Amino acid sequence: MHAASIVEHLARVRSQLDQAGERLTSPSTDALDSCTEDLASAVRQLAQWQPLLVAEAGNPAALEEAWRVRRSFQRVRALLHGAAGFHANWMRIRGTMSAGYTASGEPGPVRYGSRVCLQA
């Protein structure tokens, strides 16, 4: 395996991470669903290429691209943490709106009812 192909591989993984990150900047349900596949693919590719990446540890071009992949990953991670925090805060607000506060001053638990959805 040539060093150039490893750098190209890392660049493809970074591109997938960047695309997922772009979709996460407007985190709709569709955006979250579509970035899931990119993230899973990036993880699979990195795991598959791990032995070759270790062998290229001294390659400056591969190392530079690996750092770019890391920065892209960190950006996606921060966006996902932000989306999770946003969701958790809305769950607290929903609990307060629907169940009030508990005796300890915490928002009440959100109770999910059964629901049926039929589409023709």
N, C-alpha and C positions, 0 to 999 in steps of 0.2 A: 504494500500500500504506500503510495507516494504521499509526501507531506502536503502537497497541493490539494490532494483529494480530502485529506483530513480537514484542512482549512476550509475547503468548499463545503464539506459536511457541516462543520460548525456554523458556517455562514447560513446554511439552510435552516438549521435549528434556531439560530438567532432570528431569522426572518419569521419563522413560525411564532416565536415568542413575541416579537414586535407586533405581528398581526393580531395576536390575542390581546396584547396590551392596548392596541388601538380600539378594539371592540369594547374593552373594559372601561374606556373613558366615558362611554355612554352605556352604563350597564343595564340594558333591557334584558328581559328574559331570553329573547332570541340571541342577543350578543353573548350572554353567559353560556347558553347552550352551544353556540357555534365555536366558542373559544375552547371548550372542553376537549374537543377532538384534536385541536392543534396542540394543546398542552400535553395530552396523552401521547400523541405522536412524537413530540420532542423528547419526552421522557424515555419512550421506547428506543428511539434512535441513539440517545446518549448512552443508555444501558448497553445496547448492542455494540457500540463502538468503544466502550470503556477500555478494553485491553489495548486497542490501537492508540487511544488517546494517551494512555500511560506511557506507551513506547515513544511518543513524540513530546515528552515532557520538556526536553531541551530545545525544541524548535521554537524560535522567536515568533514566527508568523502564527503558528498554532497557539502559542501562549497568548498572543495578543487577541486572537479571535476568541479564545476561551474566556478571556476577561470581558469581552463584549457580550458573550453569551451570559456570563454571570450578571452583568449590569442589566441586561434585558430581563433575566429571571427575577432579579430583585425588584424591578419596576412592576412586573406582573404580580409578584407576591404582595407588594404594597397596595396595588389596586384591588386585589382580592381581599386583603385584610380590611381595606376601606369599605368595600361592598358588604363584607360580613358585619362590620361595625354598624353600618347604616341599617342593615336588616335587623340586627339585635336591638338597636334603639327604637325602630318602628314596632318591634314586638313588645317592648316595654310600654310604649305609648298606647298600643292597642290594648294591652292588658289593663292599663289604667282607665282607658275609655270604656272598656266593656265590663271590667270587674271591680273598678275602684282600687282602693289600697287595702293591703292586709293590715293586721294589727301591728306588725313591725314596721309599717310605713313603706313597704315595697309594693310595686304594682301587682295587682292580682294576676293569677295565672290565666293564660289564654286557653280557653276551652275550644277545641275544634269539634264541631258537630259533624255528623255524617252528611254526606252530600252525594248526589248522583248527577252526572252530567251525560246527557244524551245528545249526540249530533247525528243529523240525518245526512 
